[in-house]
Amino acid sequence: MISKTFIKKLKSEIENAGSGRAKIIRETNSLLREAKHAGFQIHRCAIKEAELSLSSIEKRLKELVQEAEKRGLRDEPTLKSAIEEFLESIFFLRVAQEKTLPPKLSFKVKADEQLGALSDLTGELVRAATLEATKGNFSSIKKYRNATEELFGVLLQMDLRGILRQKRDDARRNLKRLEDILYDVSLKK
């Protein structure tokens, strides 16, 4: 009743998707870790090292995205997470260097990945401002607060749902934290 060729084709497609998914998961785990480490390097002012790491990650992500697209796995959650973490770190680097966002990338990223990274970036800016507060560096704190306010303004323009809406709410809280840090440091001036 059911064609053996049909069953063989289905089995082949499932196995191919499974092996492709396993490879993506394996490779994106290390890329995610490396992208987080690049963000840490930026916090520690190791900009050159962060740039080299991010350049290497971008090349590997480009290859992985191309392979995922061929296999119909572009929306694999671990890949999206790695891309989002990479974007967050590269956006943080651009803010630290006072360059505009977004940078030109060698592969196409999706709007939800970029919006998630922009939202998460506000958390990195809070951490950076906290480090600057220990040094009493009012101008850097103000720069991070202004960047967060601009990012939050962009996020407010979007009709976000689900996790992106939660991330936007986190960005709102991060803006409040930055305003509190700025206020506290201004009192000590």
N, C-alpha and C positions, 0 to 999 in steps of 0.2 A: 504494500500500500504506500509506504513512504520510500522515496528513492534513496538508495544507498549513497549516491553521489551527493544528494542534498544533505544528508546527515554528515557525511565526510567533510563537506564544505563548512557546515555550521561548527563542527568540532574544531576544524582548523582555525576558523576565525576566533573562537573562544580561547583556544590555546595561545594564539598569536597576541590577542589583547591581554591575556594573563601574563605572558612573559614580558610584554612591553610595559605593563603596569608595574611589575616587580622591578624592572630596570629603572623606571622613572622614580619609584619610591626610594630605591637604594641610592641613586645619584642625588636626588633632591635633598635627602637628609644631610649629606655632607655640605651641599651648597647652602642650605639654610643655616647651618652652624657657622660656616665661613662668613656669610653675610652678617650674622649677628656679631661675629668677632671684628669685622670691619667697622661696624658701628662703635664697638668698644675702642678700637684704635683711634677713631676720630675724637672720642671723648678724651683720650690720653694724648691728643695732639700729634699722633703718629700719622700725619696726613699722607706722606709718600707711601707708607706701607698700606694704608687703607686704599689708596688709588690703585696700587698694584693688585691687591686682593680683588677689588671690585672689577677691575679690567679682566682678570682671569675668570671670575664668576660669570661676567657677562658673556664671554666667549663660550663657556660651557653651557650656560642657559640657552644661548642661541641654538646650539646644536640639539639640546634636549627638546626645546620647543618645536624645532623642525621635525624631529623624530616623532614627538607626541602628535603633531598635526597629521603626519602621514598615517599614524595608527588610530586616529580618532580619539586620542586621549588628552587633548589640549586642556580640558577642564578637570583633569585629575587633581584632587584637592592638595596633594603634597607638592605638585608642581606650582600650583597657584600660590601656595604659602611661601615657597622658596622665591618666587618672582616678587611677591609682595615684600618680603624681608629684604631682598636685594634693592628694590626700589626705595624702601624706607632708608636704607643706609646710603644710597647714592644721593637721595634728596637731602639727607642730613649733611653729607659732605658739601653739597652745593650751597646750603644755607650757611654752613661754617665758613665757606669761601666767599660768601656774599655774591653768588652767581644765581642767575634766574633758573626757575624750574619750568618745565622738566628738561633734563638733558636729552640730547639725541642718542637713541639707543640703536643697537644693531639688530634688534628683533622687535616684533610688534607685541605690545602689552595691551591688556584689556582695561576698559574704564574702571571696572570694579576693583581690579588689582591696584590701579593708580590711586583711586579714592581711598582704599584701605590703607595704602602706604602713606598717603598724605595725612590721614587721621592718626595713624600710629606715630608719624613723625613728631606730632605735638608732644608725645611722651618723651621722646629723645630730647626735645628742646627743654622740657622741664628738668630733665637730668643735667643737661648742659648748664642751664641757668643756676641750678643748685650748686654745681661745682664752681661757677663764677661767683656766686654769693659768698662762698667761703673765702674768696680772694677780695671781696668788696668791689667787684668789677661791675658797676652800675650800668655802664653803656652796653656791655654784652648782654646783660639780663634784659635790658630794654629792647635790644635787637631781637632776642628770642621771643619776647612777649609780643612784639609787633609782628613778627613772622607768624606766630601762632594765631594772632587775631586775624591776620589776612587769610590764613588757611581755614580757620573756622568760618569766616565770611563766605569763602568759596563753598564749603560744605553745606552751609545754610541754604544756598541757592539750589541745591539738589533735592529731589524727592527720593530720599533714601529709605530703604526698607531692610528688615532683618539685621544681619550682622553689621552692615554699613551704617545703619541708624544707631546701633549701639556704639560703634566706633566714633560716630559724630558726637554722641553724648559724652564719650570719654574725652574728645577734643575740647568740648565745652568745659569740662572739669579741669582739664590741663590749663586752659586759658585762665581760669580762676586761680589755680595754683601759682601760675606765673605772676598774676596780679598781686597775689599775697606776698610772694617773694620780693617783688619790686617794692611793695609798700614797706615790708620789714627792713629791707636794705636802705631805703630812703630815710627811715627813722634813725638809722645808725650813722648816717652821714654827718 
